[in-house]
């Protein structure tokens, strides 16, 4: 309502008019292609972004980010309104106080002085602060971050990998499970890893989060990690069950793994799980070679399901320290 009044009051000023129009357009774009109201999408109601979201460059844009730009234009519009309100308030006070002051006793309160000097600006700024006070953001909720696995830095120090080496970290990071990226940011190791949270080429040459998605081999490794001894410590009470992957030979049992939008360490009662088809040892080795990694570093302890599976695939680990096991792999 305040922005509407500001737009009406300052409409004759071209910069304010441009800010008002930009705020309206960006606000509508931030709603996306279909209306979301009351916690439900209404596909029948198409918004302007619906006809723009498929265009080149715009197809990768996240419409809710337009709200950040809309906030800037709203702030500019409010600034124009404050700038126009200062002289208007001074003129109003200069006219009204002498006229009604004697009857209401305003002169004795010194309100006539509000029309001169810095006082009009102070009054208008105080009103502006009161207007924006309800939208001041609250402190962000604090959540405990997943700690770096014990032995993480020691394992990489023992591997002595060159700076250009790429590493397969298990669990494999993806857009819905980013803890390994935090471990990398906290320690600087590894320099380069498979997977992550990124925009990449996907089907039909268009950009998508995770590109073509995590390969089946990576999802299968995450599934084994979830139900291994180390994975259960990192994902307490996952609330799901899966058949154990054989320690050797071609694994044939299906393992429960997260669907899109559900992290491998989903809490108890998490939904969105699906059955992941098993990956043969040969296919797993082929995928590891395709990744061209110099090492495989797994958050696992000896004897866990993941440790037994990777030992069957890669042989004995080169490094075992605390909760981390590592294998050197020829990138060719």
Protein Blocks (a to p, Z undefined) as FASTA:
>chain_A
ZZmmmmmmmmmpmklmmmmmmmmmmmmmmnojbdceehiacfklccfklmmmmpghjlmp
cfklmmmmmmmmmmmmmmmmmmmmmmmmmmmmmmmmmmmmmmnommmnopmmmmgcjllm
mmmmmmmmmmmmmmpccdddddddddddehklmmmmmnopafklccdddddddfklcklm
mmmmmnopafbdgedjdddddehhiacehilopafklmmmmmmmmmmmklmmmmghklpa
cddddfedjdfbdcddddehiafkbcehiahiacdddddfklmmmmmmmnopabdcdddd
ehiaklmmmmmmnopafbdghjbccddddfZZ
